[in-house]
Amino acid sequence: MFQHDASSMTSSSYLVSNLLSGQGSSLGKLIEQAQAVADLNKTLVQVLDAELISHCRVGYYDKGILTLLAQSAAFATRLRYYVPNLISKLRSINEWAGLCSIQIKIETFVVPMKVDTQPAAPMPMPKLSAENAERFENLAKALREQNPEDKLAASLERLARHT
């Protein structure tokens, strides 16, 4: 069983609770921001047209400016026409009373690469010149004289046949 002794902690070891809730905790701030964006998305879903809900989301909200991310240029255009109506709907909610404007950005999605399940065709062996083939054969013969079972000699002989 692991015993934790606070005096044995080094400066680089922290308790998880300290990381999440400690003052000045970067991780805690990120979690709070992620939760805030999730809450903003829930509110957006309540006031946005049903046809746009699955194609846009909240990017961030800062200093009265709401940034919405649209799935494509087409949905961004449709969303831009809806902005005046959306601003008035959101301002009627207390948390959004300070909303000044909405900007829309296109969120690019990474398209997964198609993976070909067919085995690749073997690459054709390049052709050797007659001169190089002769050199490989001579080298293979010299190696065979020293050791008849030499694997390098066998490889050189196979290469020499590709003229």
C-alpha positions in Angstrom: 0.0 0.0 0.0 1.3 3.4 -0.9 1.7 5.8 2.0 1.7 9.5 1.2 3.8 11.7 3.4 3.4 15.5 2.7 7.0 16.1 3.8 8.3 13.7 1.1 6.6 15.6 -1.7 9.0 17.3 -4.1 8.3 20.6 -5.8 7.2 18.8 -8.9 4.6 16.5 -7.3 1.1 17.7 -6.6 -2.1 16.3 -5.4 -4.7 16.2 -8.2 -7.1 18.3 -6.1 -4.5 21.0 -5.9 -4.1 21.0 -9.7 -7.8 21.4 -10.2 -8.7 23.9 -7.5 -5.5 25.6 -6.4 -5.2 29.3 -6.8 -3.7 30.1 -10.1 -4.2 26.6 -11.3 -4.0 26.5 -15.1 -5.7 23.2 -15.3 -8.5 24.4 -13.1 -9.0 27.5 -15.3 -9.1 25.4 -18.4 -11.7 23.1 -16.9 -13.8 26.1 -15.9 -13.5 27.6 -19.4 -14.5 24.3 -21.0 -17.6 24.1 -18.7 -18.5 27.7 -19.5 -18.4 27.0 -23.2 -20.5 23.8 -22.7 -23.1 25.9 -20.8 -23.1 28.5 -23.6 -23.7 25.8 -26.1 -26.7 24.5 -24.1 -28.1 28.0 -24.1 -27.4 28.4 -27.9 -29.2 25.2 -28.6 -32.3 26.6 -26.9 -32.5 29.7 -29.1 -31.0 28.6 -32.4 -33.1 27.3 -35.3 -33.2 23.6 -35.4 -31.7 23.3 -38.8 -28.5 25.1 -37.6 -28.0 23.4 -34.3 -25.9 20.5 -35.5 -23.8 22.7 -37.7 -22.5 25.3 -35.4 -21.3 25.7 -31.8 -19.9 28.3 -29.4 -16.2 29.0 -29.9 -15.8 31.4 -27.0 -17.4 34.4 -25.4 -15.2 37.3 -24.3 -15.9 41.0 -23.5 -19.4 40.9 -24.9 -18.4 39.3 -28.2 -19.8 35.8 -28.9 -17.8 33.8 -31.4 -19.7 31.0 -33.2 -18.0 28.3 -35.2 -19.9 27.1 -38.3 -19.2 23.8 -39.9 -18.9 25.2 -43.4 -19.1 28.5 -45.4 -22.7 27.6 -46.3 -23.8 27.3 -42.7 -21.8 30.4 -41.7 -23.7 32.4 -44.3 -27.1 31.1 -43.1 -26.0 31.9 -39.5 -25.0 35.4 -40.5 -28.6 36.1 -41.7 -29.9 34.9 -38.3 -27.5 37.0 -36.2 -29.9 40.0 -35.5 -32.6 37.6 -34.3 -30.1 35.6 -32.3 -28.7 38.6 -30.5 -32.2 39.7 -29.4 -33.1 36.2 -28.2 -29.8 35.9 -26.3 -30.0 39.4 -24.7 -33.4 38.4 -23.2 -31.6 35.9 -21.1 -29.9 37.4 -18.0 -26.5 35.9 -18.5 -26.4 37.3 -22.0 -27.5 40.8 -21.2 -24.0 42.2 -21.9 -23.8 40.6 -25.4 -22.6 43.3 -27.9 -22.0 41.3 -31.1 -21.7 37.9 -32.6 -18.9 37.0 -35.0 -18.9 33.8 -37.0 -15.9 31.8 -38.0 -15.7 28.7 -40.2 -14.4 25.7 -38.3 -12.4 23.4 -40.5 -12.7 19.8 -39.9 -10.0 17.3 -40.7 -11.2 14.7 -43.2 -9.9 11.3 -42.3 -7.6 9.8 -44.9 -8.9 6.9 -46.8 -6.9 3.8 -45.9 -6.4 1.4 -48.8 -6.7 -2.2 -47.5 -5.4 -3.7 -50.7 -1.7 -4.8 -50.4 0.6 -2.6 -52.4 1.9 -4.0 -55.6 5.6 -4.9 -55.3 7.9 -2.3 -56.8 9.6 -3.5 -60.0 13.3 -4.2 -59.5 15.4 -1.7 -61.3 17.5 -3.0 -64.2 21.2 -3.2 -63.9 23.6 -2.3 -66.6 25.6 -5.3 -68.1 28.8 -3.8 -66.6 27.4 -3.6 -63.1 25.9 -7.1 -63.4 29.3 -8.5 -64.3 30.8 -6.7 -61.3 28.3 -8.3 -59.0 28.9 -11.7 -60.5 32.7 -11.4 -60.1 32.3 -10.2 -56.5 29.9 -13.1 -55.8 32.4 -15.7 -57.2 35.2 -14.3 -55.1 33.0 -14.6 -52.0 31.9 -18.1 -52.9 35.6 -19.2 -53.2 36.2 -18.1 -49.6 32.9 -19.5 -48.3 30.5 -21.6 -50.5 27.5 -20.9 -48.2 28.0 -17.1 -48.2 24.6 -15.4 -48.1 26.0 -12.1 -49.5 27.3 -14.0 -52.5 23.8 -15.5 -53.1 22.3 -12.0 -52.9 24.8 -10.5 -55.3 24.1 -13.4 -57.8 20.3 -12.6 -57.6 21.0 -8.9 -58.2 23.2 -9.7 -61.2 20.3 -11.5 -62.9 18.4 -8.3 -63.1 20.0 -6.9 -66.2 
